[in-house]
């Protein structure tokens, strides 16, 4: 196992960006950069032993300065949507930018995915920790804060993401990763034949295309949202179902089974019958956003590949969207001095 570094080019500002190559004993590897703490490449063996990059992204750091789809990004301090782009904590009202309809999406614009993080290599654990100092009021969120995310990649091809945060004021902490997976390899086409299972008996129903949940945890049984048994992503994605029509396909929060704060357990599994690659997702989070890449417009990706609609899918671990404004949801608020910790693991093997 080893961690090595190389230049990933310069931002338009002229700042140099470093790519960290985390390789295991078998030669599989993850590559992450200090700009945005972004996962750039994730290369694992398929059933024939051929190394395959399973995440969408770019070969040029300057394309990540745009990155409208958030390929590989560390999202923070709040992943997903906040309705009305505002919230209250301890009687104090906070207003955010309305960067998607009247909502705030992914803490933008210019959220954590647009910042240069400080990196520290941990050779012993085959890991890199990225740390960001965040001033009070940045993008409307309270508190002088320290956040970090540690990427570790082991000999079993498990990529673990461990998040940490602390603030001097009560604030929102709900970080996630926005990687788009294609288990046939990035640039190989759509993900509709990918078989997916999500361990969730309920999902967060939405009332319209703004995609702010109603507060109802609706049972998946008998609906297009039922992934409790493995099924192909494309099997029902284009059905004339109200929930799917609102978002042009799957882009919904699933309320995961067996939540116990701080306990990591398997939450989802995806596999490709073509490549033989299987990905198991484990997390201590209560929810996951399953997004089928409905909004990926035609754009140039890695190695000259062109990405289009549904060429990758996301499994973003989190609390419910708009949880800060919905008392019945899991709270994303941490108190002053309280430590925020959560972990998600993407493990790869072959079927």
N, C-alpha and C positions, 0 to 999 in steps of 0.2 A: 504494500500500500504506500501511496505517496501523494504529496501535495506540491505542485509546481506552479509557477506563475509565468505569464507572458503579457505583452501589451495587447490590448484590444482596440487600439487606436485612440483618437482624440475626439472629444466633444466639440461642437461648433465654437464653444468658448475657449478652446485650446487646451483644456484640462485633459491630462493623460488618464486613461482607464485601464485597469488591470483585470485580466481574466485568470481565475484560479481553477486549476485542473486537479480534480480529486479522483485518483485512480485506485481501483482495488487490485488484488493479486491476480485476478483473471484477465485484467486489461480493460474491463468495463470502467466507465468514468462519468462523472458529472462535472460540468464547467459552469461556474458562477462568476459574476463580476461585481465590482464595488459600486458601479452605477446602478442604483435601484435595488441592490442585492438580488439581481435578476438571475434566474436559472436560464442559461443560454443553450446548453447541450446536455442531453442525458442519453448515454450510449450503452446499451445492454445487448446481450446475445439473443438471437432468435432461436427457433428449434434446431436449426442447422449449425448454430454456433457463429453465425454472421452477425457482427456488431451493427446495431441499428439505433439511430438517433430517434427517440420517440417523443420529442417535444418540438413544437413549432417555434420559430424565431428568426433572427437575422444574422448575417455574417458581418454587419457593419454597425458599430456602436451608435453612429449618428441616426440610424433608423430607429433605434430604441428611444431617441429623444422625442420622436413622434408617437409610435407604438400605440395607436388608438385602441387596439385590441388587448393591451396589457400582457402581451406574450411574456410568460415566465416571471412576471413582476411580483415583488413583495408589496402587498397592498396594506396601507395603514394611514392613520391609526384605526380607521374603520373600513373593513371590507363591506362591499355591497351598498345598499341604498339607505338613506335617511330621508323619510318623507317630509316634504316642505322645507328641506334643507335647514332645519332648526331643531333644537332640543333644549330641555331644561335639566340642570343638575343642581341640587341643593338650593332651589329657588332662583338660580341665576340662568338667564336666557342667553343662548348662544346661536348665532346665525352663521350659516355656511354658504358657499357658492352654490347656485342652482345650475349644475352642469349636466343634468339630464332631466328634461321636462322641468317640473318645479322641484325636483329632488336633488340631493347630493349623492353622487355615485363615487365610490372608492376614495372618498376624502379629497377629491380633486377640486379644481385642476392643480396639477403639479404636486401630487402627493408624494409619498415615500419612494415611489418608483422613479422619481425624477431627481432624487438626491444622491450625492456621493457618500457612501457609508465608509467608516473606518474598518479595515479588515485585520484579523489576527488569525494566523495559521496555528492549528493544533495537530502536529504530526502524529502524536501518539494515538489520537482518535480519528485520524484521517478526516479532518474537519476544518472548516473555516467559519469564524464568527464575524458577522458584520454588525457594527454598532452605529447608531445614529443619535446625536443629541438634538432634541427638538425644542425650540423656544416656545414659551407661553404665547398662545394666540395664533400660532401658525395655522393657516387655512381655517381659522375660526375655532379650533379646539383648545380647551384650557390646559394649563400646566406646563411647567418646565419638565421635560420628560427625557428619559433614556430608554431607547428600544434596541433590541438586538435580535438577530436570527442566526442560528447556527445550522449550517449544512454539513452533515456527516454521511459518508458513503462507505458501506462495509463490504466484506468479501462475499456476503450473501446477496449482493445487489439491492440492498435496502438503503434508500435515501431518506434520512430523517431530517425534519425541519423543526427546530426547537426555538420557540419565541419567548422573549422576556421583555418586561417593561416595568417602569416605576415612574411616578409623577409626584410633584409637590402640591398638586391640587387634584381633587376628584375629577376624573376625566373618562373618556371612552378609550377602551383598548380591545380591539377585535381585528387582529392581523390575520392575513391569509396569503396564500400563494395562488397566482393566476396562470399557472402553466396550462397549455393546451396539449393534450396527449393524442398521439396517433400511433397505435400499437403495430401498425404495418410499416411505420417509419414516416417521419415528417416529409411532406411533399408527395405522398403516395395516393392522395385522393381523399374521399370522404370517409367518415367513421361510422356509417350507418349499419355496417355488418358487424361492428364491435359488439360483443355480448357483455352486458352490464348487469350487475346485481347490486342493489343498495339495501342495506339492513335498516329499513325505515318503514314503519307501519302507517306513517302519516306524513303529509306535506303541508306547507303553508299556502293556503288558497289566496289568490289575488283577485281583486274586483275588476281590474281593467288593465290597459297596456302600460300604465305607469308602474306596475309590478310592485306596489307597496302592499304587503299582506294585510288581510282583514283582521288578523288575530286568531283566526280559526285554524286549528290543526286538523285537517280533514283526512279521514282514513283513505289509504290508497286502494283498498280492496275494491275490485270491480271498476277501476278507472285506468286511464292511460298512464297514470303515475305509478302504477304497481310494478316495481322492480324487485319485489321481495324474492322472486325466483328469477334466475338468469334469463334475459331476453335481449334480442338485438335492439340497439338504439333506434334503428330505422323502422322497427315493426309497426309502431303506432304514431310516429312523430308527425305525420301529415294528416292524421284524422281530424275531422271537423269537430274538435273538442274545444269548448270555450277557453279553457286554461291554456291550451297550446296556441290557439288563435291570438290570444292577447300578446304573446311573446314570439310568435313565429316558430314555435318548436319548444323544446325543453329549455327553460331558464328559471328553475324553481328551487326553493329551499325544501329540503327533506329533513324531517325531525327524526333523528336517529334513535334506534333502539338501545337499551341498556346503558344509558348515560349515567355515569358516576364521576363527578368532578375529579379530575386528576388521573383517571384511569384510562389508559390507552387500550382500545379494543378494535377488532376489525369492523370497518363500517361499510366497505364496498369492495367489489372485485370486478375487474374488466379483463377480457381476453380477446385475442384475435385468432380465429381458426386458421387464418392464412399464414401468419408469421409464427404462431405458436407462443407468442409472448403473453404472459399473464401479469397483471398488476393488481396487487392487493393493497388497499388503503386502510391504514389504522390511525385512530386519532382519539384524543380525550375530549374532543369538542362535542357539543350537543346536536349540531346540525351540519349539513353540507349542501352547498349550492351545486346542482348539476346543470351545467350549461353545455348545450350541444353545438356551440359555435355558429348559431344561426346568423349572427351579424358580421361574420368575417367577410369583408368585401375583397374583391380581387386585388392581390398585392404580392410583390416580389418578396419571397422568403429566402431561406438558405439555399446555397448551391444552385442558384438559378431557378429554383422551384417557385411555382405560382400557387399561392393559397387562395382558396375560395370558400364559399359557404359550407359549413359543417365539415371542414377538413381537420378539425381537432375538437376534443371535448375537455371540459374542466370539471374537477371535483374540488371545490373550494370549501375547506372546513371553516366553521364560523358559528356565531350565534345567529338567530333569525334576523332577516332584513328589518330595519327600522325598530330593532329591539329597544333602543334607547327611549323610544316614544310609546312602547307597548308593554304595559306592566305584566301581562300574562306571559311574555317571552322571557328567555334567559337573559339576564342583564349583562351588558357589555361594560358597565361602569366599574371602575376601581377607585377606591378611596385614596386620599393623599397618603403616600408612603406604602400602600399595599403593593405587593409584587404580583405582576401578571406573568403567568407561565402556562404554556400550552405546547403540545407536540403533535405533529402529524408525520406519518411514515408511509412512503411509497415503496413497496417491495416488489421485485421482479423475479419471476421464474418462468418455466416453460411448461406448456400443457402437452 
